[in-house]
Amino acid sequence: LAGEMDRGTMDLVATLPISRGRIYASHSLLILAMGLVMCWGVWVGVAIGRGILGVKDVRLDLLVRVTWNLYAVFVLIASFSLAISAMTSRRGPAVAAAFFLVFYAFILNVLRAIWPALDVVAWTDFLYYYQSMRIVWDEAYRWKDFAVLLSLAAAWWVAGYIAFSRRDIPAR
């Protein structure tokens, strides 16, 4: 959305007889559908490779759980990025904010491994809720982690929806 505003094409899109809320929702649905294909592409690739190589040690039922958790993380990052994009008019700040979220998560995740004192702030890192090895070890879904990831995603989506629906899009 910020890229469309940055290029000046959003004022043309905004002249169409479609509400801003529907524009935001259609962007959201497209991103979620694209993410579904990307996340499940990993599972399909493993299933195909398992069939070609004849390897039966890889349990696809556990990989299904990991894939759904990966999709929940994707939904959070996509919702955050879309919300920030809806709140800004320039692509640069929107990309920088999304990059900062992912960079912060990776740095905190690495530093927590070597400095246990950072476990106090672990809850601020979305990777804390994406623990694929725990899913495999426990052989169960981690519903609390799903709930946290999807609740945060919903909150960011609603914030972006409200911001985009109410904002003035300047003409170029």
URHU-V492138 format. One record per pair of residues at least 24 apart in sequence whose ideal C-beta (glycine too) atoms are under 10 Angstrom apart, sorted by the first residue. I is the first residue (numbers start at 1). J is the second residue. Records with the same first field share a line. If there is no record, write none. Layout:
I->J, J
This chain:
1->27, 81, 82, 83, 84, 85, 86, 87, 88, 89, 91, 94, 160, 164, 169
2->81, 82, 84, 85, 86, 87, 88, 89, 90, 91, 92, 93, 94, 95, 97
3->85, 90, 91, 92, 94, 95
4->85, 89, 91, 169
5->85, 86, 88, 89, 90, 91, 94, 167, 169, 170, 172
6->85, 88, 89, 90, 91, 92, 93, 94, 172
7->91, 172
8->169, 170, 171, 172
9->172
10->89, 169, 170, 171, 172
11->169, 170, 171, 172
12->171, 172
13->169
14->168, 169, 171
15->169, 171
19->165
20->86, 161, 163, 164, 165, 166, 167, 169
21->161, 162, 164, 165, 166
22->165
23->86, 164, 165
24->82, 83, 85, 86, 157, 160, 161, 162, 163, 164, 165
25->157, 161, 164, 165
27->78, 82, 85, 86, 160, 164
28->75, 78, 79, 82, 83, 86, 157, 160, 161
31->74, 75, 77, 78, 79, 81, 82
32->71, 74, 75, 78, 79, 82, 153, 157
34->74, 78
35->70, 71, 73, 74, 75, 77, 78
36->67, 71, 74, 75
38->70, 71, 74
39->66, 67, 68, 69, 70, 71, 72, 73, 74, 75
40->64, 67, 68, 70, 71
41->67
42->66, 67, 70
43->67, 68, 70
59->136, 139
61->139
62->132, 135, 136, 137, 138, 139, 140
63->132, 135, 136
64->135, 141
65->132, 135, 136, 138, 139, 140, 141, 142
66->130, 131, 132, 133, 134, 135, 136, 141
67->132, 135
68->135, 141, 146
69->129, 130, 131, 132, 134, 135, 141, 142, 145, 146, 149
70->130, 132
71->146, 149, 150
72->126, 129, 130, 142, 145, 146, 147, 148, 149, 150, 152, 153
73->105, 126, 127, 129, 130, 132, 145, 149, 153
74->130, 149, 153
75->149, 150, 152, 153, 154, 156, 157
76->101, 126, 129, 130, 148, 149, 150, 151, 152, 153, 154, 155, 156, 157
77->101, 102, 105, 126, 149, 153, 156
78->153, 156, 157
79->149, 150, 152, 153, 154, 155, 156, 157, 158, 159, 160, 161
80->126, 152, 153, 155, 156, 157, 159, 160
81->156, 160
82->153, 156, 157, 159, 160, 161, 164
83->153, 155, 156, 157, 158, 159, 160, 161, 162, 163, 164
84->156, 159, 160, 163
85->160, 163, 164
86->156, 157, 159, 160, 161, 162, 163, 164, 165, 167
87->159, 160, 162, 163, 164, 167
88->163, 167
89->167, 168, 169, 170
101->125, 126
102->126, 127
105->130
123->148
126->152, 153
